[in-house]
Structure formats: C-alpha cells, structure tokens
Amino acid sequence: MTRLVLASSNRGKLAELGDLLAPAGYELVAQSDLHVGDADETGSTFIENAIIKTRHAAHATGLPALADDSGLVVDALGGEPGLRSARFAGRHGDDAANNALLIERLRDVPDAQRGAHFYCVLVLLRSPSDPQPLIAEGVWRGRILHAPRGGNGFGYDPLFQPDGHACSSAELEPAHKNAISHRGQALAMLRERLSGAHKGSGR
C-alpha cells in the first residue's frame, strides 16, 4: 500500500476518499493524525486552495499528499456558498448551522430555481517538491431540498437531491454515492492520470 497524507482533518472526507482509494492500493492518513495543522486557504479558486493545502501537507510530512477542495454552488445564490461552503454560517465545519442558513436563504425560492451542483478538485503531489501536481475535477448536479433528509454522508448531503434521483445524497448508500459524486468523479479522473503518468515513466 502506498501511504498518502490527506491535507485535511475532515473525517467525512477521509472516510470517503479512503474507501475510494483503497482498491487502488493507497492508504490515506489525515494530516491531523500526523500532527499537521491546517494551511491558510488564501486562494481565490478551489484549485488554488487545493494546491496550497497539498504543498503544506507534503512539506510538513515528507509524504505524497492529496488535497480535496470542494464546495456547493447554488444557482439562486449567485454561486454561494462556493469557497465558503465549510464556513457558510461562520464557524468552520458546522454542518448543522450551514444547512440551516442555506434553508433560510432559499426559503422563498421555488423548486424550479433551486438548481445547484457540488464541485470537487483533487490535487496530488508525489513529493514535496513535485513541480507537476496531478489535478482532477468532478461536478455533481442536482437541486436543493426544502428540508434535510437522510443520515449518511456529511456537509450539505441531507439537502442535496442529485439529478436522476428521488432521494437526497444523504439517503444514498455510501458505495453508490461514492461512485457518482463529484468526489468520485474527480477520483476516477485522478486514477486515470496516475495510471498514465506511471505508464509514461516506464517509456
């Protein structure tokens, strides 16, 4: 197994990405388990923040590092919460408060205008000084429900109804969600790029 440090202390992300990476031979460990603190996310885009977080974790640990920067983009809110998804209500990682604020902000928005999508970018550095990060993206489209449903997942999953489904993301079986989500799509792309880089290095 190849050990990767996840540039996050988010246990939900660790569980999802760990499940997705294990079949490919990767063991994921959270940076907090290695006594590494969070990087200052000073970028103005998801990709910039992911690169900042990955380099921080790789330099601090000397291990290959993986960062996920993702968020919920709501059409009726002009793209919010976007980069501020984890701290939409003020405190970082307060899922209940973030969901409550989203419900309030969309209180008078009709179903036809509640479109949204999750976006994810994954950045992998094979060494702390890697000049060519592997970058992969995924988009998962759907709409925002009027009230939370389901107990799986984390973040905004209870309020997000994916296109083509009659349930929320939090009502999906984890394995099914992992296969179709923004994070699952990004990871599938990352696997392809890892495979291509490996084949290229053998030529």
C-alpha positions in Angstrom: 0.0 0.0 0.0 1.2 3.5 -0.8 0.7 5.9 2.0 -0.8 9.3 1.2 -1.4 12.1 3.6 -4.8 13.9 3.2 -4.4 17.6 3.5 -7.5 17.8 5.7 -8.7 16.9 9.2 -12.3 16.4 7.9 -13.2 12.8 8.9 -16.0 12.7 6.3 -13.6 13.4 3.5 -11.1 10.9 5.0 -13.7 8.1 5.1 -15.0 8.8 1.5 -11.6 9.2 -0.1 -10.1 6.3 1.9 -12.8 4.0 0.7 -12.3 5.1 -2.9 -8.6 4.9 -2.9 -8.1 1.6 -1.0 -8.9 -0.6 -4.0 -6.2 1.2 -6.0 -3.6 0.4 -3.3 -3.5 3.6 -1.4 -3.7 4.1 2.3 -4.9 7.5 3.3 -4.0 9.2 6.6 -5.3 12.5 7.8 -2.7 15.3 8.3 -4.1 15.8 11.8 -3.1 12.3 12.7 0.5 13.3 11.9 0.2 16.5 14.0 0.0 18.8 11.0 -2.3 21.8 11.2 -4.5 23.3 8.5 -3.0 25.6 5.9 -4.2 29.1 5.4 -6.6 28.9 2.4 -5.7 32.2 0.8 -6.5 31.3 -2.8 -9.4 32.8 -4.8 -10.4 29.5 -6.5 -10.9 25.9 -5.5 -7.8 24.8 -7.4 -5.6 27.4 -5.8 -6.7 26.4 -2.3 -6.2 22.7 -3.1 -2.6 23.3 -4.2 -1.9 25.4 -1.1 -3.2 22.6 1.1 -1.3 19.9 -0.7 2.1 21.6 -0.6 1.6 22.4 3.0 0.9 18.8 3.9 3.7 17.4 1.7 6.3 19.7 3.1 5.3 19.1 6.7 5.3 15.3 6.4 7.7 14.4 3.5 4.9 12.1 2.2 3.0 12.2 -1.1 0.0 14.4 -0.4 -3.6 14.6 -1.6 -5.9 17.6 -1.1 -9.6 17.9 -1.9 -11.1 21.3 -2.2 -14.8 21.2 -2.8 -18.0 23.1 -2.3 -21.6 23.6 -3.1 -22.5 26.1 -5.8 -26.2 27.3 -5.6 -27.6 29.0 -8.7 -30.1 31.2 -6.9 -27.4 32.5 -4.5 -25.0 33.6 -7.3 -22.6 30.7 -6.7 -22.7 30.8 -2.9 -21.6 29.2 -0.6 -18.8 28.2 -3.0 -15.4 28.6 -1.5 -17.0 29.3 1.8 -19.1 26.1 1.9 -17.4 24.7 5.1 -17.8 28.0 6.9 -21.0 29.4 5.3 -22.6 30.1 8.7 -19.4 31.4 10.3 -17.7 28.6 12.1 -15.7 26.1 10.0 -17.3 22.7 9.7 -20.6 23.4 11.5 -22.8 21.3 9.2 -26.0 21.9 11.1 -25.6 25.7 11.1 -24.5 25.7 7.4 -27.6 23.7 6.4 -29.9 25.8 8.5 -28.6 29.0 6.8 -28.9 27.5 3.4 -32.6 26.6 4.1 -33.2 30.2 5.3 -31.5 31.8 2.3 -33.6 29.7 -0.1 -36.9 29.9 1.9 -38.9 31.7 -0.8 -37.1 30.2 -3.8 -39.4 27.9 -5.9 -38.4 24.4 -6.9 -37.6 25.3 -10.5 -35.0 27.8 -9.3 -33.2 25.6 -6.7 -30.6 24.2 -9.0 -27.1 23.6 -7.6 -24.0 21.5 -8.1 -21.2 20.1 -6.0 -17.7 20.8 -7.3 -14.5 19.0 -6.4 -10.9 19.3 -7.3 -8.3 16.8 -6.2 -4.6 17.7 -6.3 -1.9 15.1 -5.7 1.8 15.8 -5.2 4.1 12.8 -5.4 6.8 14.6 -3.4 7.1 17.8 -1.5 8.9 19.4 -4.4 6.8 17.9 -7.2 6.6 20.7 -9.9 3.7 19.0 -11.7 0.7 18.4 -9.5 -1.9 15.9 -10.8 -5.2 17.7 -10.9 -8.6 16.2 -11.4 -12.1 17.7 -11.2 -15.7 16.5 -10.8 -19.2 18.1 -10.9 -22.4 16.6 -9.5 -25.6 18.4 -10.4 -28.9 18.5 -8.6 -31.2 20.7 -6.6 -31.6 21.9 -3.0 -34.4 20.4 -0.9 -36.6 22.4 1.4 -35.7 20.3 4.5 -32.9 17.8 5.3 -33.3 14.1 4.6 -31.2 11.1 5.4 -28.4 10.3 7.8 -25.5 9.3 5.6 -22.7 11.5 4.3 -21.8 14.9 5.7 -21.9 18.6 4.9 -24.8 19.5 2.7 -25.7 15.9 1.7 -29.1 16.0 3.5 -30.2 19.0 1.4 -28.9 17.9 -2.0 -31.0 15.9 -4.4 -28.9 14.6 -7.3 -30.3 14.8 -10.8 -32.0 11.5 -11.7 -32.7 10.6 -8.0 -35.8 10.9 -5.9 -33.7 11.0 -2.6 -31.1 13.2 -1.0 -27.4 12.5 -1.2 -27.6 11.5 2.5 -30.1 8.8 1.7 -27.9 7.1 -0.9 -25.9 4.1 0.1 -22.3 5.2 0.6 -20.9 2.9 -2.1 -23.4 4.3 -4.7 -22.8 7.9 -3.7 -19.0 7.4 -4.0 -19.4 6.1 -7.5 -21.4 9.0 -8.8 -20.5 12.0 -6.6 -18.3 15.0 -7.5 -15.5 13.4 -5.4 -16.0 10.0 -7.0 -15.8 11.6 -10.5 -12.6 13.5 -9.6 -11.0 10.5 -8.1 -11.8 8.4 -11.2 -10.1 11.1 -13.3 -7.1 11.1 -10.9 -6.7 7.4 -11.1 -6.6 7.7 -14.9 -3.9 10.3 -14.7 -1.9 8.4 -12.2 -2.0 5.4 -14.5 -1.0 7.5 -17.4 1.9 9.1 -15.5 3.1 5.6 -14.4 3.0 4.3 -17.9 4.8 7.3 -19.2 7.6 7.0 -16.7 8.2 3.5 -18.0 8.9 4.5 -21.5 
